[in-house]
Amino acid sequence: MAYREKVSRAKQFVPFDALKGFREALLEKERILVPKIELSEEMMEELDRTLHSLSPGKMVSVVYFHNDEYIKITGIFVKVCESSRTMQVVNTKIPLEDIREIVCVD
């Protein structure tokens, strides 16, 4: 069987997306939207202590609010930027007011 015939035959088995965007719409429906939790004074103080104890290169897990859902990211802590009020984990910048939990991973 020639190469061209093999490629032509293989195209028969490529998935076909008859409804453009349908898969994305299904994934969007699977999201569970939740309201943002207001942290107590004690929780905010604990987060502040944890933030100040972090040093660059430390492995952390951070739970934060983004687009009506809570996301958990685990990675290497880079820095806290006071001027933009963000925390950076790898390439993700997280607004400080959206952080719910920070756990150091050892």
Secondary structure, 3 states (H helix, E strand, C coil): CCHHHHHHHHHCCCCCCCCCCHHHHHHHHHCCCCCCCCCCHHHHHHHHHHHHHCCCCCEEEEEEEECCEEEEEEEEEEEEECCCCEEEECCEEEEHHHEEEEEECC
